Amino acid sequence: MKVESDKTDHFFKYNGEEYYFCCNGCLDSFKKEPGKYLKQKPKGLWERYLDRLAKSTGGKAMKCH
């Protein structure tokens, strides 16, 4: 459901972003478990590379020689 920010008094600021809700029930549910309702951002190229690197070295630092 899309809620227009200028037409509701139900909002919550989370991680620097404002989220708007149709009623207090939806607002309370979000406050309890925000991660359940937010999509996780996929990892970028660099993060995936670092994950593969850590996996291949067992978490130890790489050696050039």
N, C-alpha and C positions, 0 to 999 in steps of 0.2 A: 504494500500500500504506500502510495506517495503522500506525504504530509507537507503542506506548505508552511514554511517557517513563520510567516506573518499571520497565520490563522490558528495557531495553537500556543498554549501556555506550557505545554509539556515538552521539556527539552532537557538534555543532559550533555555536559561537556566531558569527553573522554579522549585522552591522549591528544589534547589540543584541537579536537574537532567537535563541533556541536551536532547532536543527533536529535531529531524532532519526532514526537510520538502523538498518536491520535488520542490516547487516554492514559490515565495513571497506571492502569494495569500493565499496559505495554511498556511504559517507562520503568516500572518496578522490575519487570522480567528482564529487561535489558541491563539494569543496574546490577542484578544478581549475577548474571553470566554474559557479559558483553562479547566475549570470544565466541560464544555459541551463535551469535547473530551476525558477526562480522566475517567477511571473507578474508582468508589469509593471503597476503601477497606472495606470489611465487618468488622463489629465490632468483636473483639475477645471475648473470654469467660468472662474475667474480666469486660470489658466494658458493656457487656450485663447484667451481674450480678448487676453491679452498677446502671444501668438503671432500672432494676426491683426493686431494693432496694429503690431507690429514688421514684419510682412510688408508692410502697406500703406504704411508710412513709409520702407521700405528700411532699417530699423534706426536711423533718426535720431529725435531727440526730437520730440514733437508740439508744435506752436505753436498757441496759442489765437487769435492775431490775425494 
